[in-house]
């Protein structure tokens, strides 16, 4: 199936690893020019760019700190100069609140980086999408928004706010040919998850056993869903929240 992405420019935030990397590679394989954003690890972002260009694609690494929303406009200008107008925005990057921060300080930081930052970046991209009469916005959220767990108050609150913003955009911008959707991965098999003290192999095995598909989500699972929602193939899915937990939410 031709996704209709050839000649379009996409910006994937947090594209230096896991879900972001898989998404950047998948979009590039479908013909999109991809801006690979990174915050702290330029080497990993450069690896993603190299992988894309080796296969004949176009990519550009751009440093992005979503904790400073005021820089969104200049980031979009930089990417547009290198790749052309951005008509595909994948809001994937996340800032985990520090466990050393107080709850309110952590909430403030999480809302800035995980809600206001992505919203500012999307807002900066909207004029080009409206001019084109076509745009796709995909927000990567978390199933913790709907199935709360003890602990990540700041993270869940920020992602919930971003989901609401996405649904408002879906209503407001669809008349311009811009479709906005949310994907909610469940536990996802990433390097961080494998090594996290509160997850790790035992927790992953336990969660897999409770999931109807018999396994947990992978970055490629998420990238496949994002790529379709971000493509020309998606002509009418708008304002939806897509669970990528393998049916786990049905048997909690």
Secondary structure, 3 states (H helix, E strand, C coil): CCCCCCCCEEEECCCCCHHHHHHHHHHHHCCCEEEEEECCCHHHHHHHHHHHHHCCCCEEEEECCCCCHHHHHHHHHHHHHHHCCEEEEEECCCCCCCCCCCHHHHHHHHHHHHHHHHHHHHHHHHHHHHHHCCEEEEEEEEHHHCCCCCCCHHHHHHHHHHHHHHHHHHHHHHHHCEEEEEEEECCEECHHHHHCCCCHHHHHHHHHHHCCCCCCEEHHHHHHHHHHHCCCCCCCCCCCEEEECCCHHHCC
